[in-house]
Every structure is written in C-alpha cells, then in structure tokens.
Amino acid sequence: MPVRGLDIGLFAASQLSLLASELAAETSQNSLLLSTYSPRTLSRAGLAVTNLTLSSQRTGLGGKTILELEQDTAVGGDTLNENGIRVGDIVRVGQQLKGGEKKSERKNIESNGSEAVVVRVGQRTIQVALDKEGDDGDGLSGRLWV
C-alpha cells in the first residue's frame, strides 16, 4: 500500500526543527540546574557523578581523546553511585570544588572543564570522548565530576 501525500523534505525539515528546539530546552534546563545546585545535590538526584579520578587516557576514533574515569578509592567504594548518565549523553567533565576555596576561585573552576560525550558506562568506570579537537584534558587533575 503506497503512502500518499508525504513530502520527505518537509518531514525531515520539521524533525530537524523539533530536534533543535529539544536541544535548546535541554541546554537551558541543564544550565539552570548547574547554576542553582551543587554537584553533591545533583549527585544525590542522579544527575551527576562526583569523586572521580582519571584512571587512563587514550586516543580514539577520529583523534578524539578518550578519558576513563573511576571512583576515587580514598572516598570508598569501588562502584559508581546510581546515576542517570547513559551512552551518548553530552556532559561536562570538570574539577570538583573544594570546601575551602574562595568565590573567585570557584568561578574560575566552574568555567573550566571540558565538554564530552559519554562513550561507555560501567559499574566501575565512565569513559568519555572530549568534544573539541586539540582538547586533551590537560587541565583535568585531582577529583573530577561529570
């Protein structure tokens, strides 16, 4: 049974506009959450993973830098806490704030970090591919959060 009256170009254009509006809505919602709540609160809600360390770094397909992050053994537990992070999610990998830092230092650390795409999520590790070419995660050290 043939499909009548379906313009493929119009359908594709409408789908692309819907995807763009969905991306804009998610970006604004995530920006609001990041500016309003602490990483610890986001972690309790399953929207972030804190107390991670960089366990390995390698080059993946297309020259992208792949970072493997695991739970910091000093914090306890060898498995990651419950989270809603899935493969394909766009995340920001950044240094975890310390309690005794000044507000000006916090602003600098919050603006730093790298955008990445989640490649693999396991019980013990999260692997992310850094988005920007030339970004090799050099500024990422110490405790990290996604």
HELIX and SHEET records of a PDB file:
HELIX    1   1 ILE A    8  THR A   36  1                                  29    
HELIX    2   2 PRO A   39  ARG A   44  1                                   6    
HELIX    3   3 LEU A   61  GLY A   63  5                                   3    
HELIX    4   4 LYS A  103  SER A  111  1                                   9    
SHEET    1   A 6 LEU A  52  THR A  59  0                                        
SHEET    2   A 6 THR A  65  GLN A  71 -1                                        
SHEET    3   A 6 THR A 125  LEU A 130 -1                                        
SHEET    4   A 6 SER A 114  VAL A 121 -1                                        
SHEET    5   A 6 ILE A  90  GLN A  95 -1                                        
SHEET    6   A 6 LEU A 144  TRP A 145 -1                                        
END                                                                             
